[in-house]
Amino acid sequence: MRAIQFSRGREFIFAIDHGEDFFTSLEKLCVEHEIRAGYIPTFIGGFSSAKLVGTCGPLERPEAPLWDHVEVKTLEVLGGGTLAWDTDRDCLAPHIHVSAGLKADSADGRTSHLLAAQVQFIAELVIVEITYPPLTRPRQPNLFDVPLLTFGQQPQRPR
């Protein structure tokens, strides 16, 4: 377990409009306001389409992360996540999860890591900037190359 006290910076209410790409809009806001770390306590909205981490087949290695995705259409979402900096790629590295109801399937649900999404009507987010410590997300070669959240230092290697 790792923990650290952090300092809050600015707070934003952010609306992504119909037809816009979720991650492109999020990145644009963060670039314009120089946000390099933060969190999204919650967001709500609609997506015309989304890519979520998942598979329709058996897991070959249940202990390993799943890099496959499924594509879903016309959904209502509730989500949240963290924003950190990818020092290897020198860009924002959002980590967003959603619970989504598929409107055409009696709001049948999916919950997973969000990889891509097109907004339908609107997505409404609150973003809280973290000014200290710097949050980074370096990939861990000894842990399936998973990018782990760090607080201004490298995480301990798994044993």
RALINFEN-V819958 format. One record per backbone hydrogen bond with DSSP energy under -1.0 kcal/mol. NH is the residue of the N-H (numbers start at 1). CO is the residue of the C=O. E is the energy in kcal/mol with one decimal. If there is no record, write none. Layout:
# RALINFEN-V819958
NH_CO_E / NH_CO_E
This chain:
# RALINFEN-V819958
7_132_-2.8 / 9_129_-2.9 / 12_127_-2.8 / 14_125_-3.0 / 16_123_-2.9 / 18_121_-1.1 / 19_119_-2.9 / 20_17_-2.1 / 22_117_-2.5 / 25_21_-2.3 / 26_22_-2.3 / 27_23_-2.6 / 28_24_-2.3 / 29_25_-2.4 / 30_26_-2.2 / 31_27_-2.6 / 32_28_-2.8 / 33_29_-1.9 / 34_31_-1.0 / 35_30_-2.6 / 38_83_-2.2 / 39_128_-2.2 / 40_81_-3.1 / 43_79_-1.8 / 44_124_-1.8 / 45_77_-1.5 / 46_122_-1.7 / 47_75_-2.8 / 48_118_-2.2 / 50_72_-2.2 / 51_116_-2.5 / 52_70_-2.4 / 53_113_-2.2 / 54_68_-1.4 / 64_61_-1.9 / 70_52_-2.7 / 72_50_-2.5 / 74_48_-2.2 / 75_47_-2.7 / 76_101_-2.2 / 77_45_-3.0 / 78_99_-2.0 / 79_43_-2.3 / 80_97_-1.8 / 81_40_-1.9 / 82_95_-1.8 / 83_38_-3.0 / 85_135_-2.2 / 86_91_-3.3 / 90_86_-1.5 / 91_86_-1.3 / 93_84_-3.3 / 95_82_-2.6 / 97_80_-2.4 / 98_112_-2.6 / 99_78_-2.8 / 100_110_-3.6 / 101_76_-2.7 / 102_108_-3.4 / 103_74_-1.8 / 105_102_-1.6 / 107_102_-1.5 / 108_105_-1.8 / 110_100_-2.2 / 112_98_-2.1 / 114_96_-2.6 / 115_51_-3.0 / 116_51_-1.2 / 118_49_-2.2 / 119_20_-2.9 / 120_46_-3.0 / 122_120_-1.9 / 123_16_-2.0 / 124_44_-3.1 / 125_14_-3.3 / 126_42_-1.1 / 127_12_-2.5 / 128_39_-2.8 / 129_10_-2.9 / 130_37_-2.3 / 131_7_-2.5 / 132_7_-1.0 / 136_150_-1.8 / 137_85_-1.8 / 140_146_-1.5 / 143_140_-2.1 / 145_140_-2.0 / 146_143_-1.8 / 148_138_-2.0 / 150_136_-2.8
